[in-house]
């Protein structure tokens, strides 16, 4: 995907511990929420982020949520007094605000945040320094370690939401493609945020698309029903036997319809649009520039590079 975006003159944002490209989890704009108070919605995201950081089975305690919310309102109210890019808050501003609170719970959250602010995982303690306004943006989180991947996925989702709100103000639609979508549904915070995005995007001109080969993992999520209920269109290719059985139950596919995703060839499968299920065969022409841009077959990629 990164190579395709580069060839189309888009912006590839490589997010890794060794990268010098940064996105700021604290980014906000005046259109971030449909209500008059964008800070309240941003606070909800930061609570999800802190829940990942603090960890534990029970997540954030009520007092911890209260002090985080208080600090978020403080730092953003200061920013909106003069909202210029150089004054956009970063994680360190939240960290410092927490240290100034009287409650011991605030210090507990600040201590958990410290490694992401002053320690070896401070990747997200910078202002955004890449072109997130390019017409075609690819967030590459492949090289994020296990410790950072969950947080990285949540932050990228919020970055996309920022873009959706800005685009809606400019009367533009935003298409959002998530590869390996099942990974987002494995974690409670990113799964809940994904469902919220699926519900919220429609009236904001956002068009989210989840892509996965791991259907079984996708369907294991407790949130997948909410995703399906808010998805008007499903494009299904060849499926393994176990996955076919689960999908048939979940989507009401008849045995005859299942035959179109059983040992089917490339470009063959089923289209779901509302209550309609249609089999299709897509013999995409190979002698086109679009095909050469999209193919991921190693021999074809190599041939194209040599040319």
C-alpha positions as CSV (number, residue, x, y, z in Angstrom):
1,X,0.0,0.0,0.0
2,X,2.8,2.4,0.9
3,X,4.4,1.9,-2.6
4,X,1.1,2.5,-4.3
5,X,0.5,5.7,-2.3
6,X,4.0,7.0,-3.1
7,X,3.4,6.4,-6.9
8,X,0.2,8.3,-6.7
9,X,2.0,11.2,-5.0
10,X,0.2,10.6,-1.7
11,X,1.6,11.0,1.8
12,X,3.0,7.9,3.4
13,X,3.3,8.3,7.2
14,X,5.6,5.7,8.6
15,X,5.0,5.4,12.3
16,X,7.8,3.5,14.1
17,X,10.2,4.0,17.0
18,X,13.0,4.9,14.5
19,X,10.8,7.3,12.4
20,X,11.1,11.1,12.4
21,X,7.5,11.3,11.1
22,X,5.1,12.2,13.9
23,X,1.4,12.4,14.4
24,X,0.0,14.1,17.6
25,X,-2.7,12.2,19.5
26,X,-3.8,15.6,21.0
27,X,-4.6,17.1,17.6
28,X,-8.0,18.8,17.5
29,X,-10.0,21.3,15.4
30,X,-13.0,23.4,16.0
31,X,-15.2,21.1,14.0
32,X,-14.1,17.9,15.9
33,X,-17.6,17.5,17.4
34,X,-21.1,18.2,16.0
35,X,-21.9,19.8,19.3
36,X,-20.6,23.2,20.4
37,X,-18.0,21.6,22.6
38,X,-15.4,19.6,20.7
39,X,-13.4,19.2,23.9
40,X,-15.9,16.8,25.4
41,X,-15.6,14.4,22.4
42,X,-11.8,14.7,22.5
43,X,-11.8,13.9,26.2
44,X,-13.6,10.7,25.4
45,X,-10.8,9.7,23.0
46,X,-8.1,10.6,25.5
47,X,-9.8,8.5,28.2
48,X,-9.7,5.5,25.9
49,X,-6.0,6.3,25.2
50,X,-5.2,6.5,28.9
51,X,-7.1,3.3,29.6
52,X,-4.7,1.5,27.2
53,X,-1.7,3.2,28.9
54,X,-2.7,2.5,32.5
55,X,-3.9,-1.0,31.6
56,X,-5.3,-3.5,34.1
57,X,-8.4,-5.6,33.8
58,X,-10.7,-3.0,35.4
59,X,-9.3,-0.1,33.3
60,X,-9.5,3.5,34.7
61,X,-11.1,4.1,38.0
62,X,-13.8,6.8,38.4
63,X,-11.5,9.3,40.1
64,X,-8.8,8.7,37.5
65,X,-11.4,9.5,34.7
66,X,-12.4,12.6,36.6
67,X,-8.9,14.1,36.9
68,X,-8.0,13.2,33.3
69,X,-11.2,14.9,32.0
70,X,-10.5,18.0,34.2
71,X,-6.9,18.2,32.8
72,X,-8.1,17.8,29.2
73,X,-10.5,20.7,29.5
74,X,-7.8,22.9,31.1
75,X,-5.2,22.4,28.3
76,X,-7.7,22.7,25.4
77,X,-9.4,25.8,26.8
78,X,-6.0,27.4,26.9
79,X,-5.3,26.3,23.3
80,X,-8.6,27.6,21.9
81,X,-7.9,31.0,23.3
82,X,-5.3,31.3,20.5
83,X,-5.6,28.1,18.3
84,X,-2.5,28.3,16.2
85,X,-0.5,25.1,15.3
86,X,2.5,26.0,17.4
87,X,0.3,25.9,20.5
88,X,-1.4,22.6,19.8
89,X,-1.2,20.5,23.0
90,X,1.0,17.4,23.2
91,X,1.0,14.5,25.6
92,X,3.5,16.2,27.8
93,X,1.0,19.0,28.5
94,X,-1.5,16.4,29.7
95,X,1.3,14.8,31.8
96,X,2.2,18.1,33.4
97,X,-1.4,19.0,34.1
98,X,-1.9,15.7,35.9
99,X,1.1,16.3,38.1
100,X,-0.4,19.6,39.2
101,X,-3.6,17.9,40.5
102,X,-4.0,17.1,44.2
103,X,-5.4,13.6,43.9
104,X,-3.0,10.7,44.2
105,X,-4.9,9.0,41.3
106,X,-3.7,11.9,39.0
107,X,-0.1,11.0,39.9
108,X,-0.8,7.3,39.2
109,X,-2.0,8.1,35.6
110,X,0.9,10.6,35.1
111,X,3.4,7.9,36.2
112,X,1.9,5.4,33.6
113,X,2.1,8.1,31.0
114,X,5.8,9.0,31.8
115,X,7.3,6.4,29.5
116,X,5.3,7.8,26.6
117,X,6.4,11.3,27.4
118,X,9.9,11.2,28.7
119,X,10.9,7.6,28.2
120,X,11.8,5.2,25.4
121,X,8.2,5.1,24.0
122,X,7.9,8.9,23.4
123,X,7.0,8.5,19.7
124,X,3.6,10.2,20.2
125,X,4.9,13.1,22.3
126,X,5.4,15.4,19.3
127,X,3.4,17.8,17.2
128,X,2.3,16.5,13.8
129,X,5.0,17.2,11.2
130,X,3.7,15.4,8.1
131,X,1.1,16.4,5.5
132,X,-2.1,15.0,6.8
133,X,-4.0,17.2,4.3
134,X,-2.7,15.3,1.2
135,X,-5.6,13.9,-0.8
136,X,-4.2,10.4,-0.3
137,X,-2.7,9.5,3.1
138,X,-1.4,6.1,4.2
139,X,-0.6,5.4,7.9
140,X,2.0,2.6,8.0
141,X,2.1,1.1,11.6
142,X,3.7,-2.2,10.5
143,X,6.9,-1.6,12.4
144,X,5.3,-0.5,15.7
145,X,6.2,-3.0,18.4
146,X,3.7,-4.9,20.4
147,X,3.8,-2.3,23.2
148,X,2.9,0.5,20.9
149,X,0.7,-1.1,18.3
150,X,-2.6,-0.9,20.2
151,X,-2.0,2.7,21.1
152,X,-0.9,3.5,17.5
153,X,-4.1,2.0,16.0
154,X,-6.2,4.1,18.3
155,X,-4.3,7.3,17.5
156,X,-4.5,6.7,13.8
157,X,-8.3,6.3,14.1
158,X,-8.5,9.6,15.9
159,X,-6.3,11.3,13.2
160,X,-8.7,10.0,10.5
161,X,-11.7,11.4,12.5
162,X,-10.0,14.8,12.6
163,X,-9.7,14.7,8.8
164,X,-13.3,13.6,8.4
165,X,-14.5,16.6,10.4
166,X,-12.3,19.0,8.5
167,X,-13.5,17.6,5.2
168,X,-17.1,17.8,6.1
169,X,-16.7,21.5,6.8
170,X,-15.3,21.8,3.2
171,X,-18.2,19.6,1.8
172,X,-15.8,16.7,1.0
173,X,-16.3,13.0,1.5
174,X,-13.6,11.0,3.2
175,X,-12.8,7.3,2.3
176,X,-11.1,5.4,5.1
177,X,-9.7,1.9,4.3
178,X,-8.4,-0.3,7.2
179,X,-6.4,-3.3,6.2
180,X,-6.1,-6.2,8.7
181,X,-9.3,-4.9,10.3
182,X,-9.6,-7.9,12.6
183,X,-6.6,-6.5,14.6
184,X,-8.6,-3.4,15.6
185,X,-11.5,-5.6,16.9
186,X,-9.2,-7.7,19.1
187,X,-8.7,-4.9,21.7
188,X,-11.6,-3.5,23.7
189,X,-10.7,0.2,23.3
190,X,-9.9,0.1,19.6
191,X,-12.9,-2.2,18.9
192,X,-15.3,0.2,20.8
193,X,-13.8,3.2,18.9
194,X,-14.2,1.4,15.6
195,X,-17.9,0.8,16.2
196,X,-18.3,4.4,17.2
197,X,-16.6,5.5,13.9
198,X,-18.8,3.2,11.9
199,X,-21.9,4.8,13.5
200,X,-20.6,8.3,13.4
201,X,-19.0,8.5,9.9
202,X,-22.2,8.3,7.9
203,X,-23.6,11.7,8.7
204,X,-20.1,13.3,8.5
205,X,-19.4,12.2,4.9
206,X,-17.0,9.4,6.0
207,X,-17.0,6.1,4.2
208,X,-15.1,3.4,6.3
209,X,-14.1,0.1,4.7
210,X,-12.7,-2.8,6.7
211,X,-10.5,-5.3,4.9
212,X,-9.4,-8.7,6.3
213,X,-8.5,-12.2,5.3
214,X,-8.9,-13.5,8.9
215,X,-12.7,-13.7,8.9
216,X,-12.7,-16.1,11.9
217,X,-10.9,-13.6,14.0
218,X,-13.2,-10.8,12.8
219,X,-16.3,-12.7,13.7
220,X,-14.9,-13.6,17.1
221,X,-15.3,-10.0,18.1
222,X,-18.2,-9.0,20.3
223,X,-18.5,-5.8,18.3
224,X,-18.8,-7.4,14.9
225,X,-22.6,-7.4,15.0
226,X,-22.6,-3.6,15.4
227,X,-20.2,-3.3,12.5
228,X,-22.4,-5.5,10.2
229,X,-25.5,-3.6,11.2
230,X,-23.9,-0.4,10.1
231,X,-22.4,-1.7,6.9
232,X,-24.5,-1.3,3.7
233,X,-22.1,-3.1,1.5
234,X,-20.0,-6.3,1.8
235,X,-17.6,-7.7,-0.8
236,X,-16.8,-11.3,-0.2
237,X,-14.2,-13.5,-2.0
238,X,-13.3,-17.1,-1.5
239,X,-13.7,-18.4,2.0
240,X,-12.4,-21.4,4.0
241,X,-14.9,-24.0,5.1
242,X,-15.0,-23.0,8.8
243,X,-15.4,-19.3,7.9
244,X,-18.2,-20.1,5.4
245,X,-20.2,-21.9,8.1
246,X,-19.9,-18.9,10.5
247,X,-20.7,-16.4,7.7
248,X,-23.8,-18.3,6.6
249,X,-25.2,-18.1,10.1
250,X,-24.2,-14.4,10.6
251,X,-25.4,-13.1,7.2
252,X,-28.1,-15.6,6.2
253,X,-26.3,-17.0,3.1
254,X,-28.1,-19.9,1.4
255,X,-26.1,-23.1,0.5
256,X,-26.4,-22.2,-3.2
257,X,-25.0,-18.7,-2.6
258,X,-22.2,-20.2,-0.6
259,X,-21.0,-22.1,-3.7
260,X,-19.8,-18.7,-5.1
261,X,-17.3,-18.4,-2.3
262,X,-16.3,-22.0,-2.2
263,X,-13.0,-22.8,-4.1
264,X,-13.8,-19.7,-6.3
265,X,-11.2,-18.1,-8.5
266,X,-9.6,-14.7,-8.0
267,X,-12.1,-11.9,-8.6
268,X,-15.1,-14.1,-7.9
269,X,-17.5,-14.0,-5.0
270,X,-20.6,-12.4,-3.5
271,X,-21.8,-8.8,-3.2
272,X,-24.1,-7.8,-0.3
273,X,-26.0,-4.6,-0.7
274,X,-28.7,-4.1,1.9
275,X,-30.9,-7.2,1.7
276,X,-29.7,-8.2,-1.8
277,X,-27.0,-10.8,-2.4
278,X,-25.5,-11.0,-5.9
279,X,-22.8,-13.4,-7.2
280,X,-20.1,-11.7,-9.4
281,X,-17.1,-12.4,-11.6
282,X,-14.6,-9.5,-12.0
283,X,-12.1,-10.2,-14.7
284,X,-10.1,-7.1,-14.2
285,X,-8.1,-6.2,-17.3
286,X,-4.3,-6.7,-16.7
287,X,-3.1,-4.5,-19.5
288,X,-4.0,-1.3,-17.6
289,X,-2.0,1.2,-15.5
290,X,-4.5,0.8,-12.7
291,X,-3.9,-3.0,-12.6
292,X,-0.1,-2.4,-12.5
293,X,-0.5,0.0,-9.6
294,X,-2.7,-2.3,-7.6
295,X,-1.2,-5.8,-8.1
296,X,0.6,-7.4,-5.2
297,X,1.7,-10.6,-7.0
298,X,5.5,-10.8,-6.5
299,X,6.3,-11.7,-10.1
300,X,4.2,-8.9,-11.5
301,X,5.6,-6.4,-9.0
302,X,9.1,-7.4,-10.0
303,X,8.4,-7.1,-13.7
304,X,7.0,-3.7,-13.2
305,X,10.0,-2.6,-11.2
306,X,12.4,-3.8,-13.9
307,X,10.5,-1.9,-16.6
